[in-house]
C-alpha cells in the first residue's frame, strides 16, 4: 500500500464527484507533511502516474486533480470515472509511435546472412 493511499480512500468516503481540500487537511489525513515541492510546484499535483507515487495513488482509485491553488494552498480532486478500478492503467507500448515509419523493400530478406563468412568455431568473421 502506498503511503498516499489514505487520501483517495478519504475522498471515496466523503462521497460526491469532487472535493476541495487544503494542503493542511491532506497532511492530517496522510499523517505526514507534504514535500516542499507540493507547496512550490503545480507539477507535483499533475495527474501523471509515471514516477509519482502520490499521483498513482489518487489515479488508481479514479480521482484526478483539476484545480491547484498554490498561493491559497488548496487543491480540488474530481472523480474521473464513475466506478474506480483498483487496477493501475495498462502500460502503453513505448514503440507504438514508430509504427509505419520504416518500409522494407520487396525482396529483402532480413534473416539472410550479409554475405560475410563466419567461423563459428573461432567466433570471428573469416575476412578479418
MMTF fields as JSON, N, C-alpha, C and O atoms, coordinates in Angstrom:
{
  "mmtfVersion": "1.0.0",
  "mmtfProducer": "UNKNOWN",
  "numBonds": 511,
  "numAtoms": 512,
  "numGroups": 128,
  "numChains": 1,
  "numModels": 1,
  "chainsPerModel": [1],
  "groupsPerChain": [128],
  "chainIdList": ["A"],
  "bondAtomList": [4, 2, 8, 6, 12, 10, 16, 14, 20, 18, 24, 22, 28, 26, 32, 30, 36, 34, 40, 38, 44, 42, 48, 46, 52, 50, 56, 54, 60, 58, 64, 62, 68, 66, 72, 70, 76, 74, 80, 78, 84, 82, 88, 86, 92, 90, 96, 94, 100, 98, 104, 102, 108, 106, 112, 110, 116, 114, 120, 118, 124, 122, 128, 126, 132, 130, 136, 134, 140, 138, 144, 142, 148, 146, 152, 150, 156, 154, 160, 158, 164, 162, 168, 166, 172, 170, 176, 174, 180, 178, 184, 182, 188, 186, 192, 190, 196, 194, 200, 198, 204, 202, 208, 206, 212, 210, 216, 214, 220, 218, 224, 222, 228, 226, 232, 230, 236, 234, 240, 238, 244, 242, 248, 246, 252, 250, 256, 254, 260, 258, 264, 262, 268, 266, 272, 270, 276, 274, 280, 278, 284, 282, 288, 286, 292, 290, 296, 294, 300, 298, 304, 302, 308, 306, 312, 310, 316, 314, 320, 318, 324, 322, 328, 326, 332, 330, 336, 334, 340, 338, 344, 342, 348, 346, 352, 350, 356, 354, 360, 358, 364, 362, 368, 366, 372, 370, 376, 374, 380, 378, 384, 382, 388, 386, 392, 390, 396, 394, 400, 398, 404, 402, 408, 406, 412, 410, 416, 414, 420, 418, 424, 422, 428, 426, 432, 430, 436, 434, 440, 438, 444, 442, 448, 446, 452, 450, 456, 454, 460, 458, 464, 462, 468, 466, 472, 470, 476, 474, 480, 478, 484, 482, 488, 486, 492, 490, 496, 494, 500, 498, 504, 502, 508, 506],
  "bondOrderList": [1, 1, 1, 1, 1, 1, 1, 1, 1, 1, 1, 1, 1, 1, 1, 1, 1, 1, 1, 1, 1, 1, 1, 1, 1, 1, 1, 1, 1, 1, 1, 1, 1, 1, 1, 1, 1, 1, 1, 1, 1, 1, 1, 1, 1, 1, 1, 1, 1, 1, 1, 1, 1, 1, 1, 1, 1, 1, 1, 1, 1, 1, 1, 1, 1, 1, 1, 1, 1, 1, 1, 1, 1, 1, 1, 1, 1, 1, 1, 1, 1, 1, 1, 1, 1, 1, 1, 1, 1, 1, 1, 1, 1, 1, 1, 1, 1, 1, 1, 1, 1, 1, 1, 1, 1, 1, 1, 1, 1, 1, 1, 1, 1, 1, 1, 1, 1, 1, 1, 1, 1, 1, 1, 1, 1, 1, 1],
  "groupList": [{"groupName": "UNK", "atomNameList": ["N", "CA", "C", "O"], "elementList": ["N", "C", "C", "O"], "formalChargeList": [0, 0, 0, 0], "bondAtomList": [1, 0, 2, 1, 3, 2], "bondOrderList": [1, 1, 2], "singleLetterCode": "X", "chemCompType": "L-PEPTIDE LINKING"}],
  "groupTypeList": [0, 0, 0, 0, 0, 0, 0, 0, 0, 0, 0, 0, 0, 0, 0, 0, 0, 0, 0, 0, 0, 0, 0, 0, 0, 0, 0, 0, 0, 0, 0, 0, 0, 0, 0, 0, 0, 0, 0, 0, 0, 0, 0, 0, 0, 0, 0, 0, 0, 0, 0, 0, 0, 0, 0, 0, 0, 0, 0, 0, 0, 0, 0, 0, 0, 0, 0, 0, 0, 0, 0, 0, 0, 0, 0, 0, 0, 0, 0, 0, 0, 0, 0, 0, 0, 0, 0, 0, 0, 0, 0, 0, 0, 0, 0, 0, 0, 0, 0, 0, 0, 0, 0, 0, 0, 0, 0, 0, 0, 0, 0, 0, 0, 0, 0, 0, 0, 0, 0, 0, 0, 0, 0, 0, 0, 0, 0, 0],
  "groupIdList": [1, 2, 3, 4, 5, 6, 7, 8, 9, 10, 11, 12, 13, 14, 15, 16, 17, 18, 19, 20, 21, 22, 23, 24, 25, 26, 27, 28, 29, 30, 31, 32, 33, 34, 35, 36, 37, 38, 39, 40, 41, 42, 43, 44, 45, 46, 47, 48, 49, 50, 51, 52, 53, 54, 55, 56, 57, 58, 59, 60, 61, 62, 63, 64, 65, 66, 67, 68, 69, 70, 71, 72, 73, 74, 75, 76, 77, 78, 79, 80, 81, 82, 83, 84, 85, 86, 87, 88, 89, 90, 91, 92, 93, 94, 95, 96, 97, 98, 99, 100, 101, 102, 103, 104, 105, 106, 107, 108, 109, 110, 111, 112, 113, 114, 115, 116, 117, 118, 119, 120, 121, 122, 123, 124, 125, 126, 127, 128],
  "secStructList": [7, 7, 6, 6, 2, 2, 2, 2, 2, 2, 2, 2, 2, 2, 7, 1, 1, 3, 3, 3, 3, 3, 2, 2, 2, 2, 2, 2, 2, 2, 6, 1, 7, 7, 7, 2, 2, 2, 2, 2, 7, 4, 4, 4, 4, 1, 1, 7, 7, 6, 6, 7, 2, 2, 2, 2, 2, 2, 2, 2, 6, 6, 3, 3, 3, 3, 3, 3, 3, 6, 6, 6, 6, 3, 3, 3, 3, 3, 3, 7, 1, 1, 1, 7, 7, 1, 1, 7, 7, 7, 7, 7, 7, 6, 6, 4, 4, 4, 6, 6, 7, 7, 7, 7, 7, 6, 6, 7, 7, 6, 6, 1, 7, 7, 1, 7, 7, 3, 3, 6, 6, 6, 6, 3, 3, 6, 6, 7],
  "xCoordList": [0.853, 0.0, 0.892, 1.866, 0.545, 1.271, 1.001, -0.084, 1.987, 1.782, 0.758, 0.257, 0.439, -0.548, -1.956, -2.896, -2.108, -3.401, -4.505, -5.672, -4.209, -5.3, -6.04, -7.205, -5.382, -6.037, -7.189, -8.305, -6.98, -8.129, -9.174, -10.355, -8.749, -9.72, -10.62, -11.826, -10.023, -10.8, -11.765, -12.938, -11.253, -12.092, -13.3, -14.404, -13.095, -14.202, -15.221, -16.417, -14.749, -15.645, -16.524, -17.608, -16.073, -16.874, -17.992, -18.922, -17.913, -18.955, -18.857, -18.08, -19.643, -19.628, -18.592, -17.757, -18.667, -17.77, -16.569, -15.619, -16.577, -15.407, -15.301, -16.279, -14.081, -13.84, -12.642, -11.565, -12.827, -11.746, -11.155, -11.879, -9.822, -9.137, -7.96, -7.351, -7.648, -6.425, -5.27, -5.478, -4.065, -2.886, -2.803, -2.373, -3.216, -3.216, -4.143, -3.786, -5.337, -6.27, -5.66, -5.775, -5.016, -4.381, -3.3, -3.191, -2.508, -1.442, -2.023, -1.448, -3.151, -3.779, -4.269, -4.142, -4.82, -5.318, -4.151, -4.231, -3.075, -1.917, -1.097, -0.492, -1.083, -0.297, 1.15, 1.988, 1.454, 2.805, 2.721, 1.726, 3.78, 3.842, 4.061, 4.797, 3.42, 3.672, 5.079, 5.588, 5.712, 7.055, 7.006, 5.971, 8.13, 8.255, 7.797, 7.196, 8.083, 7.716, 6.201, 5.744, 5.411, 3.954, 3.464, 2.427, 4.208, 3.86, 4.395, 3.925, 5.372, 6.046, 5.757, 5.881, 5.374, 5.258, 3.924, 3.589, 3.172, 1.909, 2.137, 1.269, 3.303, 3.61, 3.541, 3.254, 3.798, 3.722, 2.307, 2.123, 1.322, -0.083, -0.6, -1.795, 0.28, -0.16, -0.731, -0.479, -1.489, -2.108, -1.256, -1.773, 0.041, 0.996, 1.497, 2.229, 1.097, 1.461, 2.894, 3.426, 3.528, 4.881, 5.864, 6.124, 6.4, 7.395, 6.842, 7.616, 5.529, 4.929, 3.974, 2.828, 4.443, 3.621, 2.373, 1.331, 2.466, 1.303, 0.199, -0.969, 0.558, -0.437, -0.992, -2.188, -0.121, -0.58, -1.658, -2.608, -1.519, -2.477, -3.869, -4.845, -3.984, -5.331, -5.854, -7.057, -4.974, -5.417, -5.918, -6.876, -5.266, -5.628, -7.087, -7.752, -7.569, -8.932, -9.894, -11.023, -9.434, -10.333, -10.413, -11.282, -9.534, -9.552, -8.474, -7.473, -8.687, -7.668, -7.752, -8.802, -6.653, -6.642, -7.122, -6.764, -7.939, -8.458, -8.174, -8.168, -7.945, -7.69, -6.682, -6.959, -5.516, -4.459, -4.251, -4.047, -4.302, -4.082, -2.911, -3.098, -1.695, -0.506, -0.519, -0.152, -0.937, -0.958, -1.931, -1.614, -3.112, -4.114, -3.937, -4.641, -2.987, -2.687, -3.92, -4.277, -4.561, -5.748, -5.691, -5.052, -6.372, -6.464, -7.858, -8.448, -8.364, -9.654, -9.417, -8.712, -10.011, -9.982, -11.343, -12.377, -11.333, -12.568, -12.548, -11.517, -13.702, -13.814, -13.784, -14.656, -12.778, -12.549, -13.474, -13.835, -13.86, -14.751, -15.742, -15.421, -16.94, -17.982, -17.605, -17.887, -16.973, -16.576, -15.071, -14.494, -14.441, -12.977, -12.552, -13.189, -11.473, -10.917, -9.649, -8.82, -9.469, -8.24, -7.028, -5.902, -7.241, -6.136, -5.489, -6.2, -4.156, -3.495, -3.707, -3.943, -3.623, -3.803, -2.733, -1.594, -3.11, -2.169, -1.051, -1.27, 0.14, 1.284, 1.154, 0.741, 1.512, 1.466, 2.724, 3.783, 2.607, 3.757, 4.62, 4.168, 5.853, 6.675, 7.111, 7.537, 7.014, 7.455, 6.289, 6.501, 5.086, 3.921, 3.963, 3.382, 4.641, 4.735, 5.564, 5.506, 6.332, 7.178, 6.462, 6.995, 5.262, 4.539, 4.356, 3.911, 4.704, 4.521, 5.594, 5.458, 6.658, 7.687, 8.835, 9.65, 8.915, 10.002, 9.401, 8.453, 9.963, 9.498, 10.642, 11.747, 10.375, 11.373, 11.042, 9.913, 12.02, 11.83, 11.46, 11.944, 10.607, 10.236, 11.475, 12.374, 11.512, 12.613, 13.763, 14.682, 13.754, 14.821, 14.506, 13.433, 15.456, 15.292, 16.139, 17.366, 15.494, 16.218, 16.907, 17.779, 16.526, 17.124, 18.307, 19.021, 18.516, 19.621, 20.948, 21.021, 22.005, 23.313, 23.794, 23.406, 24.632, 25.055, 26.055, 26.447, 26.474, 27.444, 28.818, 29.663, 29.074, 30.354, 30.376, 29.336, 31.546, 31.704, 32.046, 32.924, 31.366, 31.533, 32.129, 31.656, 33.178, 33.786, 33.226, 33.652, 32.268, 31.59, 32.527, 32.364, 33.509, 34.418, 35.318, 35.599, 35.761, 36.646, 35.874, 36.432, 34.602, 33.805, 34.219, 34.184, 34.616, 35.036, 34.702, 34.473, 34.678, 34.492, 35.769, 36.87, 35.627, 36.789, 37.582, 38.779, 36.933, 37.646, 38.296, 38.692, 38.416, 39.056, 40.569, 41.29],
  "yCoordList": [-1.188, 0.0, 1.242, 1.324, 2.191, 3.453, 4.301, 4.242, 5.082, 5.954, 7.044, 7.695, 7.248, 8.254, 7.676, 8.418, 6.377, 5.738, 6.198, 6.153, 6.637, 7.15, 8.35, 8.582, 9.103, 10.263, 9.844, 10.321, 8.973, 8.583, 7.786, 7.812, 7.083, 6.372, 7.375, 7.164, 8.462, 9.522, 10.156, 10.376, 10.448, 11.073, 10.197, 10.706, 8.889, 7.971, 7.985, 7.808, 8.194, 8.152, 9.399, 9.334, 10.535, 11.76, 11.822, 12.615, 10.997, 10.978, 12.192, 13.116, 12.168, 13.261, 13.031, 12.131, 13.872, 13.734, 14.659, 14.494, 15.622, 16.491, 16.921, 16.932, 17.272, 17.695, 18.629, 18.277, 19.821, 20.809, 20.668, 20.598, 20.628, 20.417, 21.357, 21.762, 21.696, 22.46, 21.473, 20.291, 21.964, 21.112, 20.591, 19.462, 21.421, 21.019, 19.839, 18.916, 19.863, 18.74, 17.462, 16.388, 17.597, 16.43, 15.865, 14.65, 16.742, 16.294, 15.582, 14.6, 16.063, 15.4, 13.999, 13.055, 13.874, 12.574, 11.605, 10.434, 12.105, 11.253, 10.942, 9.875, 11.874, 11.675, 12.12, 11.759, 12.9, 13.442, 14.703, 14.943, 15.492, 16.739, 16.429, 15.507, 17.202, 17.104, 17.612, 18.447, 17.134, 17.627, 19.103, 19.619, 19.74, 21.158, 21.432, 22.471, 20.501, 20.694, 20.769, 21.39, 20.154, 20.228, 21.651, 22.053, 22.41, 23.797, 24.776, 25.91, 24.344, 25.258, 25.025, 25.95, 23.807, 23.472, 22.802, 21.765, 23.405, 22.791, 21.409, 20.54, 21.208, 19.921, 18.766, 17.633, 19.036, 17.969, 17.394, 16.21, 18.22, 17.82, 17.293, 17.032, 17.135, 16.665, 15.254, 14.524, 14.903, 13.574, 12.62, 11.851, 12.672, 11.824, 10.759, 11.061, 9.527, 8.438, 7.96, 7.289, 8.288, 7.81, 8.462, 9.663, 7.666, 8.16, 8.958, 9.485, 9.063, 9.844, 8.97, 8.762, 8.463, 7.553, 8.249, 7.612, 9.552, 10.269, 10.336, 10.098, 10.654, 10.72, 9.331, 9.176, 8.324, 6.946, 6.57, 5.867, 7.033, 6.686, 7.225, 6.478, 8.499, 9.011, 8.554, 8.338, 8.4, 7.928, 6.488, 6.122, 5.684, 4.271, 4.119, 3.15, 5.067, 4.998, 5.899, 6.13, 6.41, 7.158, 8.652, 9.318, 9.202, 10.638, 11.345, 10.739, 12.62, 13.448, 14.86, 15.29, 15.57, 16.962, 17.835, 17.601, 18.849, 19.727, 21.196, 21.993, 21.576, 22.987, 23.042, 22.6, 23.59, 23.701, 25.182, 25.985, 25.532, 26.916, 26.908, 26.729, 27.107, 27.066, 28.2, 28.003, 29.373, 30.53, 30.3, 30.583, 29.788, 29.505, 28.147, 27.809, 27.362, 26.022, 25.123, 24.533, 25.044, 24.205, 23.476, 23.925, 22.346, 21.548, 20.928, 20.581, 20.8, 20.151, 18.811, 18.723, 17.776, 16.442, 16.174, 16.515, 15.564, 15.232, 13.757, 13.204, 13.138, 11.728, 11.65, 12.193, 10.972, 10.934, 9.968, 10.201, 8.902, 7.927, 7.452, 7.436, 7.067, 6.711, 5.583, 5.663, 4.538, 3.426, 3.302, 2.973, 3.559, 3.473, 2.024, 1.164, 1.771, 0.419, 0.36, 1.266, -0.681, -0.779, -1.139, -1.128, -1.462, -1.824, -0.571, 0.336, -0.503, 0.642, 0.595, -0.474, 1.751, 1.75, 0.911, 0.84, 0.277, -0.552, 0.307, 1.451, -0.255, 0.477, 0.554, -0.403, 1.7, 1.919, 1.345, 1.302, 0.91, 0.426, 1.625, 2.48, 1.718, 2.901, 3.008, 4.078, 1.921, 1.96, 2.125, 2.205, 2.177, 2.313, 3.554, 3.568, 4.584, 5.812, 5.61, 6.436, 4.529, 4.26, 3.413, 3.198, 2.935, 2.059, 2.743, 3.888, 2.027, 2.535, 3.49, 4.052, 3.694, 4.661, 4.019, 4.729, 2.696, 2.011, 1.119, 0.374, 1.205, 0.38, -0.516, -0.04, -1.807, -2.768, -3.038, -3.393, -2.869, -3.041, -4.489, -5.412, -4.685, -6.055, -6.848, -6.316, -8.103, -8.981, -8.968, -9.777, -8.09, -8.035, -9.042, -9.007, -9.943, -10.952, -10.53, -10.625, -10.064, -9.594, -10.73, -10.481, -11.951, -13.089, -13.679, -14.535, -13.23, -13.76, -13.211, -12.056, -14.037, -13.544, -12.414, -12.361, -11.517, -10.359, -10.683, -9.786, -11.929, -12.281, -12.535, -13.11, -12.14, -12.42, -13.877, -14.445, -14.473, -15.853, -15.827, -15.079, -16.624, -16.662, -17.994, -19.056, -17.92, -19.14, -19.33, -18.673, -20.239, -20.441, -20.974, -20.658, -21.78, -22.352, -21.278, -21.307, -20.351, -19.297, -18.044, -17.169, -17.959, -16.809, -15.52, -14.464, -15.583, -14.376, -14.497, -15.591, -13.348, -13.35, -13.867, -13.589, -14.617, -15.175, -14.094, -14.26, -12.999, -11.954, -10.938, -9.864, -11.236, -10.317, -10.493, -9.813],
  "zCoordList": [0.0, 0.0, 0.0, 0.749, -0.841, -0.932, 0.307, 0.885, 0.706, 1.858, 1.553, 2.47, 0.262, -0.141, -0.303, -0.585, -0.129, -0.35, 0.602, 0.211, 1.828, 2.668, 2.051, 2.372, 1.181, 0.567, -0.346, -0.141, -1.35, -2.167, -1.39, -1.735, -0.351, 0.484, 1.211, 1.331, 1.692, 2.337, 1.33, 1.634, 0.126, -0.897, -1.218, -1.413, -1.274, -1.542, -0.409, -0.642, 0.816, 1.978, 2.092, 2.673, 1.545, 1.675, 0.652, 0.798, -0.383, -1.406, -2.317, -2.073, -3.343, -4.309, -5.391, -5.303, -6.417, -7.567, -7.477, -8.243, -6.573, -6.407, -4.947, -4.201, -4.576, -3.191, -3.165, -3.647, -2.603, -2.47, -1.074, -0.081, -1.015, 0.264, 0.401, -0.589, 1.633, 1.896, 2.02, 2.293, 1.819, 1.97, 3.411, 3.644, 4.369, 5.775, 6.032, 6.764, 5.429, 5.569, 5.005, 5.595, 3.864, 3.231, 4.15, 4.311, 4.748, 5.658, 6.881, 7.351, 7.398, 8.546, 8.162, 8.943, 6.973, 6.51, 6.298, 6.667, 5.702, 5.41, 6.659, 6.762, 7.601, 8.814, 8.68, 9.506, 7.647, 7.472, 6.61, 5.926, 6.66, 5.892, 4.414, 4.063, 3.565, 2.136, 1.852, 2.599, 0.802, 0.48, 0.062, -0.359, 0.19, -0.152, -1.585, -1.86, -2.495, -3.901, -4.094, -5.054, -3.211, -3.316, -3.072, -3.599, -2.275, -1.973, -3.016, -3.102, -3.806, -4.722, -6.2, -7.003, -6.571, -7.992, -8.3, -7.727, -9.207, -9.635, -10.233, -10.15, -10.835, -11.467, -10.467, -10.855, -9.194, -8.19, -8.153, -7.868, -8.437, -8.377, -9.72, -9.86, -10.696, -12.015, -11.915, -10.956, -12.909, -12.957, -13.772, -14.581, -13.559, -14.258, -13.28, -12.338, -13.517, -12.596, -12.768, -11.883, -13.883, -14.141, -13.18, -13.258, -12.284, -11.343, -10.179, -9.381, -10.058, -8.975, -8.167, -8.566, -7.042, -6.237, -5.708, -5.55, -5.431, -4.91, -5.977, -5.669, -7.22, -8.296, -8.599, -8.848, -8.578, -8.802, -7.799, -8.144, -6.559, -5.507, -5.831, -5.751, -6.193, -6.461, -7.82, -7.969, -8.816, -10.133, -10.07, -10.752, -9.253, -9.1, -8.665, -9.03, -7.895, -7.387, -8.159, -7.725, -9.317, -10.187, -9.931, -10.493, -9.1, -8.817, -9.631, -10.013, -9.89, -10.544, -9.994, -9.515, -10.065, -9.631, -10.783, -11.937, -10.464, -11.516, -11.243, -12.182, -10.022, -9.697, -8.553, -7.438, -8.852, -7.853, -7.554, -8.465, -6.288, -5.859, -4.873, -3.669, -5.406, -4.546, -3.53, -2.371, -3.958, -3.051, -1.896, -0.741, -2.219, -1.19, -0.542, 0.409, -1.059, -0.54, -0.517, 0.502, -1.707, -1.853, -3.187, -4.139, -3.227, -4.456, -4.516, -3.492, -5.731, -5.932, -6.608, -7.613, -6.048, -6.63, -7.248, -6.674, -8.414, -9.117, -9.471, -9.854, -9.334, -9.703, -11.222, -11.901, -11.745, -13.188, -13.901, -15.055, -13.248, -13.861, -12.8, -11.612, -13.225, -12.264, -11.312, -10.116, -11.827, -10.966, -11.0, -12.037, -9.895, -9.82, -9.829, -9.22, -10.525, -10.587, -9.76, -9.853, -8.949, -8.168, -9.019, -8.521, -10.307, -11.181, -11.77, -12.202, -11.797, -12.425, -13.935, -14.498, -14.59, -16.037, -16.729, -16.268, -17.844, -18.589, -19.155, -19.556, -19.182, -19.728, -21.246, -21.901, -21.781, -23.217, -23.862, -23.236, -25.097, -25.849, -26.222, -26.984, -25.709, -25.988, -27.442, -27.876, -28.203, -29.597, -30.555, -31.765, -30.058, -30.916, -31.798, -32.884, -31.34, -32.126, -33.391, -34.302, -33.459, -34.627, -35.678, -36.766, -35.362, -36.286, -37.629, -37.703, -38.688, -40.046, -40.532, -41.619, -39.765, -40.177, -40.944, -41.533, -40.949, -41.648, -42.73, -42.482, -43.928, -45.04, -45.49, -45.749, -45.581, -46.072, -47.531, -47.871, -48.372, -49.813, -50.129, -49.475, -51.125, -51.513, -51.925, -52.577, -51.545, -51.91, -50.913, -51.049, -49.921, -48.925, -47.831, -47.228, -47.58, -46.533, -45.341, -45.385, -44.279, -43.1, -42.342, -41.51, -42.621, -41.926, -42.691, -42.168, -43.912, -44.717, -44.207, -43.788, -44.239, -43.809, -44.732, -45.899, -44.213, -45.002, -46.108, -46.854, -46.233, -47.264, -46.685, -47.371, -45.473, -44.824, -44.378, -44.043, -44.375, -43.914, -42.432, -42.001, -41.676, -40.229, -39.821, -40.226, -39.011, -38.474, -37.068, -36.118, -36.958, -35.679, -34.605, -33.426, -35.004, -34.018, -33.41, -32.212, -34.217, -33.717, -33.287, -32.624, -33.661, -33.279, -33.937, -33.306, -35.209, -35.915, -37.39, -37.906, -38.06, -39.496, -40.153, -39.677, -41.247, -41.934, -42.669, -42.904, -43.032, -43.763, -42.821, -43.274, -41.554, -40.594, -40.636, -39.905]
}
